[in-house]
Amino acid sequence: PDIVEAGEIEVGRLYTDGDFHRVIIIREYEVDRVEQLLAQINPNEKTIIFCANQAHALMIRDIINERKTNPNTTYCVRVTADEGSIGDQYLRDFQDNEKTIPTILTTSQKLTTGVDARNIRNIVLMRPINSIIEFKQIIGRGTRLFDGKDFFTVHDFVNASQNFYDPEWDGEPVDPEPKETP
């Protein structure tokens, strides 16, 4: 069984994605989501993961770094307000398309706007999004053009995209191509 690391469980209550890392914390739930993500992405593609809060971003970073195949200690880093100047340096390195490390960033609110990193291939939603403006800003992180980049992928673990279905903005859906094993 999963172990609740923080929070009190109310018997009979149905917990939703919005409750995780706000009301209760279950590490194994996050481990499962990270393992699903790592199985779906190319480990060399730049990825931003949007988490519920700074503590959640820290936990996701740690889980990824426990399970990564890349030996670099800054393969996955957290970029939130708590990191200060080191987080700003991680972000600059991530934005530099000549650099491959860091490859994955975890964040909560900091990177929803104003980040110009052109080679982002994966946008990962691990927290509910309640505003269409914020949703479009987050998705916009993947829309930057880069030589040889014709697509990016949204990995939506919280079904946020269902709240903001907009055919005029989205266009026609495209079936995903199977991932090639590196």
Secondary structure as GFF3:
##gff-version 3
##sequence-region A 1 182
A	DSSP	beta_strand	4	6	.	.	.	ID=ss1
A	DSSP	three_ten_helix	17	19	.	.	.	ID=ss2
A	DSSP	beta_strand	25	26	.	.	.	ID=ss3
A	DSSP	alpha_helix	27	40	.	.	.	ID=ss4
A	DSSP	beta_strand	46	50	.	.	.	ID=ss5
A	DSSP	alpha_helix	54	67	.	.	.	ID=ss6
A	DSSP	beta_strand	76	78	.	.	.	ID=ss7
A	DSSP	three_ten_helix	81	83	.	.	.	ID=ss8
A	DSSP	alpha_helix	84	95	.	.	.	ID=ss9
A	DSSP	beta_strand	104	107	.	.	.	ID=ss10
A	DSSP	beta_strand	120	125	.	.	.	ID=ss11
A	DSSP	alpha_helix	132	140	.	.	.	ID=ss12
A	DSSP	beta_strand	153	156	.	.	.	ID=ss13
A	DSSP	alpha_helix	160	163	.	.	.	ID=ss14
A	DSSP	alpha_helix	167	170	.	.	.	ID=ss15
###
